[in-house]
Each structure stands twice: as structure tokens, then as C-alpha cells.
Amino acid sequence: MLKIGSVRWRGKCPRHPRFDPYMDGRGAIRGGCEKCTALVDIYAHHVQMLALMRGFAPPQKPKRRPAKPADLQESLFGEF
């Protein structure tokens, strides 16, 4: 069994603090910055990991509530 906890991580390039790998992508990396390239790689691996985790165990179907039983009480007056 593999346990993966919730990890919160915020990283940004010290030279390009407004660079966002989600919005900008590889095409917005200026001057071949190593930190920005690393951020894009981290983002790509994160997306790949989430896809693998979702593909491994498909979501479970929602449980249906049991149907209400029919009125099982007999008539007190009987059928006329």
C-alpha cells in the first residue's frame, strides 16, 4: 500500500517571479532559465501523477438508497 499525503508547495523563480507554468508554459521561459524550466517539469510531472492516480482506481459508483418497502400493513377494515 502506498500512502501519499497532501503536499502544499509553492515555488517560483527568483529572477522571474511572475512566471506561471500552468498559464505560460515552456514557450514563456526567458533566456533558458533553469529555475523556470524546473518549474515546468515539476508541473508536468504533477499532472502526470494525478492522471495515473485517477486511472489506477476509477471513482466508485454512488451507493443507491434501498427502495422503501411497500405498505405492508393489512387493512383494518378488509376489502368490501
N, CA, C and O atoms as a CHARMM CRD file, in Angstrom:
* protein
*
  320
    1    1 MET  N      0.86100  -1.17500   0.00000 PROA 1      0.00000
    2    1 MET  CA     0.00000   0.00000   0.00000 PROA 1      0.00000
    3    1 MET  C      0.90100   1.22900   0.00000 PROA 1      0.00000
    4    1 MET  O      1.93000   1.26500   0.67500 PROA 1      0.00000
    5    2 LEU  N      0.50300   2.20800  -0.75100 PROA 2      0.00000
    6    2 LEU  CA     1.24400   3.45700  -0.86900 PROA 2      0.00000
    7    2 LEU  C      0.39500   4.58800  -0.31600 PROA 2      0.00000
    8    2 LEU  O     -0.74100   4.79000  -0.74500 PROA 2      0.00000
    9    3 LYS  N      0.94200   5.31300   0.62600 PROA 3      0.00000
   10    3 LYS  CA     0.22900   6.44700   1.18900 PROA 3      0.00000
   11    3 LYS  C      0.88000   7.73000   0.69400 PROA 3      0.00000
   12    3 LYS  O      2.08300   7.93500   0.85200 PROA 3      0.00000
   13    4 ILE  N      0.07500   8.57700   0.10000 PROA 4      0.00000
   14    4 ILE  CA     0.56000   9.86900  -0.37600 PROA 4      0.00000
   15    4 ILE  C     -0.23400  10.93800   0.34900 PROA 4      0.00000
   16    4 ILE  O     -1.44900  11.04500   0.18700 PROA 4      0.00000
   17    5 GLY  N      0.45800  11.71700   1.13900 PROA 5      0.00000
   18    5 GLY  CA    -0.21300  12.75900   1.90100 PROA 5      0.00000
   19    5 GLY  C     -0.42900  14.00300   1.06600 PROA 5      0.00000
   20    5 GLY  O      0.06000  14.11000  -0.05900 PROA 5      0.00000
   21    6 SER  N     -1.14400  14.90800   1.61600 PROA 6      0.00000
   22    6 SER  CA    -1.41100  16.17100   0.94400 PROA 6      0.00000
   23    6 SER  C     -0.17800  17.06100   1.09000 PROA 6      0.00000
   24    6 SER  O      0.24400  17.38400   2.20000 PROA 6      0.00000
   25    7 VAL  N      0.38000  17.44300  -0.03200 PROA 7      0.00000
   26    7 VAL  CA     1.58200  18.26900  -0.02400 PROA 7      0.00000
   27    7 VAL  C      1.23500  19.61900  -0.61600 PROA 7      0.00000
   28    7 VAL  O      0.68000  19.70700  -1.71200 PROA 7      0.00000
   29    8 ARG  N      1.55700  20.64300   0.10000 PROA 8      0.00000
   30    8 ARG  CA     1.34700  22.00100  -0.40200 PROA 8      0.00000
   31    8 ARG  C      2.72800  22.60600  -0.63100 PROA 8      0.00000
   32    8 ARG  O      3.52900  22.72300   0.29600 PROA 8      0.00000
   33    9 TRP  N      2.98900  22.98000  -1.85700 PROA 9      0.00000
   34    9 TRP  CA     4.30100  23.50200  -2.21100 PROA 9      0.00000
   35    9 TRP  C      4.13000  24.68100  -3.14300 PROA 9      0.00000
   36    9 TRP  O      3.38600  24.61100  -4.12100 PROA 9      0.00000
   37   10 ARG  N      4.81000  25.74400  -2.84200 PROA 10     0.00000
   38   10 ARG  CA     4.77000  26.92900  -3.69400 PROA 10     0.00000
   39   10 ARG  C      6.19700  27.26600  -4.08500 PROA 10     0.00000
   40   10 ARG  O      7.04700  27.51500  -3.22900 PROA 10     0.00000
   41   11 GLY  N      6.44600  27.27100  -5.36200 PROA 11     0.00000
   42   11 GLY  CA     7.77200  27.59500  -5.84500 PROA 11     0.00000
   43   11 GLY  C      7.68400  28.65200  -6.92700 PROA 11     0.00000
   44   11 GLY  O      6.73700  28.68600  -7.71300 PROA 11     0.00000
   45   12 LYS  N      8.68300  29.50900  -6.95300 PROA 12     0.00000
   46   12 LYS  CA     8.74000  30.49900  -8.01100 PROA 12     0.00000
   47   12 LYS  C     10.19600  30.82700  -8.30700 PROA 12     0.00000
   48   12 LYS  O     11.07800  30.66800  -7.46400 PROA 12     0.00000
   49   13 CYS  N     10.41100  31.27900  -9.50500 PROA 13     0.00000
   50   13 CYS  CA    11.75700  31.62000  -9.94600 PROA 13     0.00000
   51   13 CYS  C     12.15600  32.96300  -9.33500 PROA 13     0.00000
   52   13 CYS  O     11.38400  33.91900  -9.40400 PROA 13     0.00000
   53   14 PRO  N     13.33200  33.05200  -8.74600 PROA 14     0.00000
   54   14 PRO  CA    13.73900  34.33500  -8.16100 PROA 14     0.00000
   55   14 PRO  C     13.95300  35.43100  -9.21400 PROA 14     0.00000
   56   14 PRO  O     13.77700  36.61300  -8.91700 PROA 14     0.00000
   57   15 ARG  N     14.33100  35.05000 -10.43800 PROA 15     0.00000
   58   15 ARG  CA    14.55400  36.04600 -11.48300 PROA 15     0.00000
   59   15 ARG  C     13.25800  36.40800 -12.21600 PROA 15     0.00000
   60   15 ARG  O     13.11700  37.52400 -12.71800 PROA 15     0.00000
   61   16 HSD  N     12.31600  35.46700 -12.27700 PROA 16     0.00000
   62   16 HSD  CA    11.05300  35.67900 -12.98100 PROA 16     0.00000
   63   16 HSD  C      9.88900  35.29400 -12.06700 PROA 16     0.00000
   64   16 HSD  O      9.25900  34.25700 -12.27500 PROA 16     0.00000
   65   17 PRO  N      9.60300  36.11100 -11.06700 PROA 17     0.00000
   66   17 PRO  CA     8.58200  35.72000 -10.07600 PROA 17     0.00000
   67   17 PRO  C      7.16200  35.64900 -10.63800 PROA 17     0.00000
   68   17 PRO  O      6.30200  35.03100 -10.00900 PROA 17     0.00000
   69   18 ARG  N      6.88400  36.24200 -11.76900 PROA 18     0.00000
   70   18 ARG  CA     5.52700  36.21300 -12.32700 PROA 18     0.00000
   71   18 ARG  C      5.31700  35.06600 -13.30200 PROA 18     0.00000
   72   18 ARG  O      4.23600  34.93700 -13.87600 PROA 18     0.00000
   73   19 PHE  N      6.33800  34.22600 -13.50200 PROA 19     0.00000
   74   19 PHE  CA     6.22300  33.09300 -14.41200 PROA 19     0.00000
   75   19 PHE  C      5.31400  32.04300 -13.79600 PROA 19     0.00000
   76   19 PHE  O      5.51700  31.62600 -12.65600 PROA 19     0.00000
   77   20 ASP  N      4.30200  31.61400 -14.56300 PROA 20     0.00000
   78   20 ASP  CA     3.35300  30.60000 -14.11500 PROA 20     0.00000
   79   20 ASP  C      3.37700  29.45500 -15.12600 PROA 20     0.00000
   80   20 ASP  O      2.93700  29.63900 -16.26000 PROA 20     0.00000
   81   21 PRO  N      3.88300  28.27100 -14.74200 PROA 21     0.00000
   82   21 PRO  CA     3.96800  27.17800 -15.70800 PROA 21     0.00000
   83   21 PRO  C      2.61600  26.73100 -16.23900 PROA 21     0.00000
   84   21 PRO  O      2.53800  26.25000 -17.36900 PROA 21     0.00000
   85   22 TYR  N      1.55800  26.87000 -15.46800 PROA 22     0.00000
   86   22 TYR  CA     0.22700  26.46700 -15.91800 PROA 22     0.00000
   87   22 TYR  C     -0.26200  27.40000 -17.03000 PROA 22     0.00000
   88   22 TYR  O     -0.74700  26.93600 -18.06200 PROA 22     0.00000
   89   23 MET  N     -0.13700  28.68400 -16.82400 PROA 23     0.00000
   90   23 MET  CA    -0.64800  29.66100 -17.78700 PROA 23     0.00000
   91   23 MET  C      0.33500  29.91600 -18.93000 PROA 23     0.00000
   92   23 MET  O     -0.08100  30.04000 -20.08200 PROA 23     0.00000
   93   24 ASP  N      1.62700  29.99500 -18.62700 PROA 24     0.00000
   94   24 ASP  CA     2.61500  30.42500 -19.60800 PROA 24     0.00000
   95   24 ASP  C      3.21600  29.27400 -20.41000 PROA 24     0.00000
   96   24 ASP  O      3.38300  29.39200 -21.62400 PROA 24     0.00000
   97   25 GLY  N      3.54100  28.17000 -19.75100 PROA 25     0.00000
   98   25 GLY  CA     4.14500  27.02300 -20.42900 PROA 25     0.00000
   99   25 GLY  C      5.61100  27.24400 -20.77400 PROA 25     0.00000
  100   25 GLY  O      6.21100  28.25200 -20.39900 PROA 25     0.00000
  101   26 ARG  N      6.17500  26.27800 -21.49700 PROA 26     0.00000
  102   26 ARG  CA     7.59900  26.34200 -21.85300 PROA 26     0.00000
  103   26 ARG  C      7.93400  27.50800 -22.76100 PROA 26     0.00000
  104   26 ARG  O      9.05200  28.02100 -22.71800 PROA 26     0.00000
  105   27 GLY  N      6.99400  27.93100 -23.57700 PROA 27     0.00000
  106   27 GLY  CA     7.26700  29.00000 -24.53000 PROA 27     0.00000
  107   27 GLY  C      7.56400  30.34000 -23.89200 PROA 27     0.00000
  108   27 GLY  O      8.12500  31.22000 -24.54400 PROA 27     0.00000
  109   28 ALA  N      7.20200  30.51600 -22.63700 PROA 28     0.00000
  110   28 ALA  CA     7.40400  31.80200 -21.96700 PROA 28     0.00000
  111   28 ALA  C      8.70300  31.85200 -21.16700 PROA 28     0.00000
  112   28 ALA  O      8.97800  32.85400 -20.50700 PROA 28     0.00000
  113   29 ILE  N      9.50300  30.79400 -21.21200 PROA 29     0.00000
  114   29 ILE  CA    10.76500  30.78700 -20.46500 PROA 29     0.00000
  115   29 ILE  C     11.74400  31.71400 -21.16900 PROA 29     0.00000
  116   29 ILE  O     11.99400  31.57400 -22.36700 PROA 29     0.00000
  117   30 ARG  N     12.29100  32.64900 -20.42800 PROA 30     0.00000
  118   30 ARG  CA    13.20400  33.64500 -20.99500 PROA 30     0.00000
  119   30 ARG  C     14.65800  33.25100 -20.75500 PROA 30     0.00000
  120   30 ARG  O     15.05800  32.95900 -19.62800 PROA 30     0.00000
  121   31 GLY  N     15.42800  33.24700 -21.81700 PROA 31     0.00000
  122   31 GLY  CA    16.87700  33.02500 -21.69900 PROA 31     0.00000
  123   31 GLY  C     17.25400  31.64500 -21.20700 PROA 31     0.00000
  124   31 GLY  O     18.35100  31.46500 -20.67800 PROA 31     0.00000
  125   32 GLY  N     16.38300  30.66600 -21.36300 PROA 32     0.00000
  126   32 GLY  CA    16.70700  29.31100 -20.92600 PROA 32     0.00000
  127   32 GLY  C     16.90700  29.19800 -19.42300 PROA 32     0.00000
  128   32 GLY  O     17.76600  28.44700 -18.96300 PROA 32     0.00000
  129   33 CYS  N     16.12200  29.93600 -18.66300 PROA 33     0.00000
  130   33 CYS  CA    16.23800  29.94700 -17.19500 PROA 33     0.00000
  131   33 CYS  C     16.02700  28.54000 -16.63900 PROA 33     0.00000
  132   33 CYS  O     15.01900  27.89200 -16.91900 PROA 33     0.00000
  133   34 GLU  N     16.99200  28.08200 -15.84900 PROA 34     0.00000
  134   34 GLU  CA    16.93100  26.72600 -15.28400 PROA 34     0.00000
  135   34 GLU  C     15.80100  26.58700 -14.26500 PROA 34     0.00000
  136   34 GLU  O     15.14400  25.54800 -14.20700 PROA 34     0.00000
  137   35 LYS  N     15.57500  27.61400 -13.47200 PROA 35     0.00000
  138   35 LYS  CA    14.52100  27.54600 -12.44400 PROA 35     0.00000
  139   35 LYS  C     13.13400  27.48500 -13.09100 PROA 35     0.00000
  140   35 LYS  O     12.27500  26.72500 -12.64500 PROA 35     0.00000
  141   36 CYS  N     12.91800  28.26900 -14.12300 PROA 36     0.00000
  142   36 CYS  CA    11.62500  28.24300 -14.81600 PROA 36     0.00000
  143   36 CYS  C     11.41800  26.89600 -15.50800 PROA 36     0.00000
  144   36 CYS  O     10.31000  26.35900 -15.51200 PROA 36     0.00000
  145   37 THR  N     12.49000  26.35000 -16.09600 PROA 37     0.00000
  146   37 THR  CA    12.39900  25.03900 -16.73200 PROA 37     0.00000
  147   37 THR  C     12.06100  23.96900 -15.69900 PROA 37     0.00000
  148   37 THR  O     11.26000  23.07200 -15.96200 PROA 37     0.00000
  149   38 ALA  N     12.68000  24.07100 -14.51800 PROA 38     0.00000
  150   38 ALA  CA    12.39200  23.11500 -13.44800 PROA 38     0.00000
  151   38 ALA  C     10.93500  23.22800 -12.99900 PROA 38     0.00000
  152   38 ALA  O     10.29900  22.21500 -12.70600 PROA 38     0.00000
  153   39 LEU  N     10.40300  24.45200 -12.94200 PROA 39     0.00000
  154   39 LEU  CA     9.00500  24.63000 -12.55200 PROA 39     0.00000
  155   39 LEU  C      8.05900  23.98600 -13.56700 PROA 39     0.00000
  156   39 LEU  O      7.05600  23.38400 -13.18300 PROA 39     0.00000
  157   40 VAL  N      8.36900  24.10800 -14.84700 PROA 40     0.00000
  158   40 VAL  CA     7.53900  23.48700 -15.87900 PROA 40     0.00000
  159   40 VAL  C      7.61300  21.96900 -15.76100 PROA 40     0.00000
  160   40 VAL  O      6.59800  21.28700 -15.90200 PROA 40     0.00000
  161   41 ASP  N      8.80900  21.43300 -15.50200 PROA 41     0.00000
  162   41 ASP  CA     8.96000  19.98400 -15.34400 PROA 41     0.00000
  163   41 ASP  C      8.18500  19.47700 -14.12900 PROA 41     0.00000
  164   41 ASP  O      7.52600  18.43900 -14.19700 PROA 41     0.00000
  165   42 ILE  N      8.26500  20.20800 -13.02600 PROA 42     0.00000
  166   42 ILE  CA     7.53100  19.82200 -11.81500 PROA 42     0.00000
  167   42 ILE  C      6.02900  19.81600 -12.09100 PROA 42     0.00000
  168   42 ILE  O      5.32000  18.90000 -11.67400 PROA 42     0.00000
  169   43 TYR  N      5.55300  20.82700 -12.78700 PROA 43     0.00000
  170   43 TYR  CA     4.12900  20.90100 -13.10700 PROA 43     0.00000
  171   43 TYR  C      3.71600  19.73900 -14.01300 PROA 43     0.00000
  172   43 TYR  O      2.66700  19.13000 -13.80200 PROA 43     0.00000
  173   44 ALA  N      4.53500  19.43200 -15.01600 PROA 44     0.00000
  174   44 ALA  CA     4.20800  18.33300 -15.93800 PROA 44     0.00000
  175   44 ALA  C      4.15600  16.99800 -15.20200 PROA 44     0.00000
  176   44 ALA  O      3.26700  16.18300 -15.44900 PROA 44     0.00000
  177   45 HSD  N      5.10800  16.77200 -14.29700 PROA 45     0.00000
  178   45 HSD  CA     5.11500  15.52100 -13.53100 PROA 45     0.00000
  179   45 HSD  C      3.92100  15.45300 -12.58100 PROA 45     0.00000
  180   45 HSD  O      3.36700  14.37800 -12.35100 PROA 45     0.00000
  181   46 HSD  N      3.53000  16.58800 -12.03700 PROA 46     0.00000
  182   46 HSD  CA     2.37000  16.62700 -11.14900 PROA 46     0.00000
  183   46 HSD  C      1.09800  16.23600 -11.90900 PROA 46     0.00000
  184   46 HSD  O      0.30100  15.43500 -11.42100 PROA 46     0.00000
  185   47 VAL  N      0.91500  16.79700 -13.08800 PROA 47     0.00000
  186   47 VAL  CA    -0.26300  16.47700 -13.89800 PROA 47     0.00000
  187   47 VAL  C     -0.26000  14.99600 -14.27200 PROA 47     0.00000
  188   47 VAL  O     -1.30100  14.33900 -14.24500 PROA 47     0.00000
  189   48 GLN  N      0.92100  14.47800 -14.62100 PROA 48     0.00000
  190   48 GLN  CA     1.03300  13.06000 -14.98500 PROA 48     0.00000
  191   48 GLN  C      0.71400  12.16100 -13.79100 PROA 48     0.00000
  192   48 GLN  O      0.03500  11.14600 -13.94400 PROA 48     0.00000
  193   49 MET  N      1.19500  12.52700 -12.61400 PROA 49     0.00000
  194   49 MET  CA     0.93300  11.73100 -11.41700 PROA 49     0.00000
  195   49 MET  C     -0.55500  11.69100 -11.09400 PROA 49     0.00000
  196   49 MET  O     -1.08500  10.63600 -10.74800 PROA 49     0.00000
  197   50 LEU  N     -1.23400  12.83500 -11.20300 PROA 50     0.00000
  198   50 LEU  CA    -2.67100  12.86700 -10.93800 PROA 50     0.00000
  199   50 LEU  C     -3.43200  11.99400 -11.92900 PROA 50     0.00000
  200   50 LEU  O     -4.37900  11.30600 -11.54800 PROA 50     0.00000
  201   51 ALA  N     -3.02800  12.01600 -13.19200 PROA 51     0.00000
  202   51 ALA  CA    -3.69300  11.18700 -14.19200 PROA 51     0.00000
  203   51 ALA  C     -3.48300   9.70400 -13.90100 PROA 51     0.00000
  204   51 ALA  O     -4.40600   8.90600 -14.06500 PROA 51     0.00000
  205   52 LEU  N     -2.29500   9.33100 -13.47600 PROA 52     0.00000
  206   52 LEU  CA    -2.02400   7.93200 -13.13500 PROA 52     0.00000
  207   52 LEU  C     -2.83600   7.49000 -11.92500 PROA 52     0.00000
  208   52 LEU  O     -3.37400   6.38300 -11.90100 PROA 52     0.00000
  209   53 MET  N     -2.92400   8.35500 -10.92500 PROA 53     0.00000
  210   53 MET  CA    -3.68100   8.00600  -9.72600 PROA 53     0.00000
  211   53 MET  C     -5.16000   7.84100 -10.04600 PROA 53     0.00000
  212   53 MET  O     -5.80800   6.93100  -9.52900 PROA 53     0.00000
  213   54 ARG  N     -5.70000   8.71300 -10.89600 PROA 54     0.00000
  214   54 ARG  CA    -7.11700   8.60200 -11.25100 PROA 54     0.00000
  215   54 ARG  C     -7.36800   7.39600 -12.13400 PROA 54     0.00000
  216   54 ARG  O     -8.44100   6.79600 -12.06600 PROA 54     0.00000
  217   55 GLY  N     -6.41000   7.03100 -12.95400 PROA 55     0.00000
  218   55 GLY  CA    -6.56600   5.88000 -13.82100 PROA 55     0.00000
  219   55 GLY  C     -6.42500   4.56300 -13.09000 PROA 55     0.00000
  220   55 GLY  O     -6.98600   3.55700 -13.52600 PROA 55     0.00000
  221   56 PHE  N     -5.69900   4.54100 -12.00100 PROA 56     0.00000
  222   56 PHE  CA    -5.47300   3.31800 -11.24800 PROA 56     0.00000
  223   56 PHE  C     -6.74200   2.85500 -10.55600 PROA 56     0.00000
  224   56 PHE  O     -7.08700   1.67400 -10.61700 PROA 56     0.00000
  225   57 ALA  N     -7.42200   3.74800  -9.91500 PROA 57     0.00000
  226   57 ALA  CA    -8.64600   3.40800  -9.18400 PROA 57     0.00000
  227   57 ALA  C     -9.76400   4.31400  -9.68100 PROA 57     0.00000
  228   57 ALA  O     -9.86100   5.46500  -9.25400 PROA 57     0.00000
  229   58 PRO  N    -10.60800   3.81300 -10.57500 PROA 58     0.00000
  230   58 PRO  CA   -11.70400   4.65800 -11.05800 PROA 58     0.00000
  231   58 PRO  C    -12.64500   5.00900  -9.90900 PROA 58     0.00000
  232   58 PRO  O    -12.73400   4.27000  -8.92800 PROA 58     0.00000
  233   59 PRO  N    -13.33500   6.11900 -10.02600 PROA 59     0.00000
  234   59 PRO  CA   -14.24000   6.51600  -8.93700 PROA 59     0.00000
  235   59 PRO  C    -15.33700   5.48500  -8.72900 PROA 59     0.00000
  236   59 PRO  O    -15.83300   4.87500  -9.67700 PROA 59     0.00000
  237   60 GLN  N    -15.69700   5.30900  -7.47900 PROA 60     0.00000
  238   60 GLN  CA   -16.73400   4.34500  -7.14400 PROA 60     0.00000
  239   60 GLN  C    -18.09600   4.90700  -7.51400 PROA 60     0.00000
  240   60 GLN  O    -18.32200   6.11600  -7.47800 PROA 60     0.00000
  241   61 LYS  N    -18.99200   4.00400  -7.86900 PROA 61     0.00000
  242   61 LYS  CA   -20.34600   4.42700  -8.19000 PROA 61     0.00000
  243   61 LYS  C    -21.04600   4.82400  -6.89900 PROA 61     0.00000
  244   61 LYS  O    -20.84100   4.18500  -5.86700 PROA 61     0.00000
  245   62 PRO  N    -21.86200   5.85800  -6.93900 PROA 62     0.00000
  246   62 PRO  CA   -22.57500   6.24800  -5.72200 PROA 62     0.00000
  247   62 PRO  C    -23.54000   5.14400  -5.29600 PROA 62     0.00000
  248   62 PRO  O    -24.19500   4.51000  -6.12300 PROA 62     0.00000
  249   63 LYS  N    -23.60500   4.93500  -3.99900 PROA 63     0.00000
  250   63 LYS  CA   -24.49300   3.89500  -3.47200 PROA 63     0.00000
  251   63 LYS  C    -25.93600   4.36800  -3.56700 PROA 63     0.00000
  252   63 LYS  O    -26.26100   5.51500  -3.25900 PROA 63     0.00000
  253   64 ARG  N    -26.78200   3.45700  -3.99800 PROA 64     0.00000
  254   64 ARG  CA   -28.19800   3.77500  -4.09400 PROA 64     0.00000
  255   64 ARG  C    -28.85800   3.47200  -2.76300 PROA 64     0.00000
  256   64 ARG  O    -28.50800   2.51300  -2.07500 PROA 64     0.00000
  257   65 ARG  N    -29.80000   4.29300  -2.42500 PROA 65     0.00000
  258   65 ARG  CA   -30.56500   4.04000  -1.20800 PROA 65     0.00000
  259   65 ARG  C    -31.50400   2.88300  -1.46300 PROA 65     0.00000
  260   65 ARG  O    -32.04400   2.75700  -2.56200 PROA 65     0.00000
  261   66 PRO  N    -31.71100   2.03100  -0.46600 PROA 66     0.00000
  262   66 PRO  CA   -32.65600   0.92300  -0.67400 PROA 66     0.00000
  263   66 PRO  C    -34.06300   1.47000  -0.89600 PROA 66     0.00000
  264   66 PRO  O    -34.46600   2.46000  -0.28700 PROA 66     0.00000
  265   67 ALA  N    -34.78700   0.81200  -1.77000 PROA 67     0.00000
  266   67 ALA  CA   -36.14400   1.24600  -2.07100 PROA 67     0.00000
  267   67 ALA  C    -37.01400   1.09700  -0.82600 PROA 67     0.00000
  268   67 ALA  O    -36.85300   0.15500  -0.05000 PROA 67     0.00000
  269   68 LYS  N    -37.91700   2.02200  -0.65100 PROA 68     0.00000
  270   68 LYS  CA   -38.81100   1.94700   0.50300 PROA 68     0.00000
  271   68 LYS  C    -39.74500   0.76400   0.30600 PROA 68     0.00000
  272   68 LYS  O    -40.30200   0.58200  -0.77600 PROA 68     0.00000
  273   69 PRO  N    -39.91500  -0.03500   1.34200 PROA 69     0.00000
  274   69 PRO  CA   -40.81800  -1.18800   1.19300 PROA 69     0.00000
  275   69 PRO  C    -42.25800  -0.72100   1.00600 PROA 69     0.00000
  276   69 PRO  O    -42.65700   0.34200   1.48300 PROA 69     0.00000
  277   70 ALA  N    -43.01300  -1.53400   0.30900 PROA 70     0.00000
  278   70 ALA  CA   -44.43200  -1.21300   0.09200 PROA 70     0.00000
  279   70 ALA  C    -45.15200  -1.21500   1.43300 PROA 70     0.00000
  280   70 ALA  O    -44.65200  -1.75300   2.42100 PROA 70     0.00000
  281   71 ASP  N    -46.30700  -0.62000   1.45400 PROA 71     0.00000
  282   71 ASP  CA   -47.09100  -0.57200   2.68900 PROA 71     0.00000
  283   71 ASP  C    -47.51200  -2.00200   3.03400 PROA 71     0.00000
  284   71 ASP  O    -48.38100  -2.57600   2.37900 PROA 71     0.00000
  285   72 LEU  N    -46.89000  -2.56600   4.06500 PROA 72     0.00000
  286   72 LEU  CA   -47.12800  -3.96400   4.40000 PROA 72     0.00000
  287   72 LEU  C    -48.23600  -4.15800   5.43800 PROA 72     0.00000
  288   72 LEU  O    -48.59300  -5.28800   5.77000 PROA 72     0.00000
  289   73 GLN  N    -48.76100  -3.07500   5.93300 PROA 73     0.00000
  290   73 GLN  CA   -49.81500  -3.20700   6.94300 PROA 73     0.00000
  291   73 GLN  C    -51.12600  -3.59300   6.27000 PROA 73     0.00000
  292   73 GLN  O    -51.52100  -3.01100   5.26000 PROA 73     0.00000
  293   74 GLU  N    -51.79200  -4.59000   6.85400 PROA 74     0.00000
  294   74 GLU  CA   -53.06900  -5.01900   6.29300 PROA 74     0.00000
  295   74 GLU  C    -54.15400  -4.01100   6.61900 PROA 74     0.00000
  296   74 GLU  O    -54.07500  -3.27100   7.60000 PROA 74     0.00000
  297   75 SER  N    -55.12600  -4.00500   5.80200 PROA 75     0.00000
  298   75 SER  CA   -56.23900  -3.08900   6.03200 PROA 75     0.00000
  299   75 SER  C    -57.01900  -3.53700   7.26000 PROA 75     0.00000
  300   75 SER  O    -57.28400  -4.72800   7.42400 PROA 75     0.00000
  301   76 LEU  N    -57.38200  -2.61400   8.10800 PROA 76     0.00000
  302   76 LEU  CA   -58.15400  -2.95400   9.29800 PROA 76     0.00000
  303   76 LEU  C    -59.61500  -3.23500   8.97100 PROA 76     0.00000
  304   76 LEU  O    -60.30300  -3.92100   9.72800 PROA 76     0.00000
  305   77 PHE  N    -60.07600  -2.72300   7.88000 PROA 77     0.00000
  306   77 PHE  CA   -61.47800  -2.86800   7.54600 PROA 77     0.00000
  307   77 PHE  C    -61.71500  -3.97200   6.51900 PROA 77     0.00000
  308   77 PHE  O    -62.86700  -4.32000   6.26100 PROA 77     0.00000
  309   78 GLY  N    -60.69200  -4.51600   5.94100 PROA 78     0.00000
  310   78 GLY  CA   -60.85500  -5.56800   4.95100 PROA 78     0.00000
  311   78 GLY  C    -61.37500  -5.00400   3.63500 PROA 78     0.00000
  312   78 GLY  O    -61.69600  -3.82000   3.53400 PROA 78     0.00000
  313   79 GLU  N    -61.45000  -5.84100   2.66300 PROA 79     0.00000
  314   79 GLU  CA   -61.94400  -5.39700   1.37300 PROA 79     0.00000
  315   79 GLU  C    -63.45800  -5.51700   1.35700 PROA 79     0.00000
  316   79 GLU  O    -64.00000  -6.50200   1.85800 PROA 79     0.00000
  317   80 PHE  N    -64.11900  -4.58200   0.82000 PROA 80     0.00000
  318   80 PHE  CA   -65.58000  -4.59600   0.72700 PROA 80     0.00000
  319   80 PHE  C    -66.01600  -5.12200  -0.57900 PROA 80     0.00000
  320   80 PHE  O    -67.21600  -5.20900  -0.84000 PROA 80     0.00000
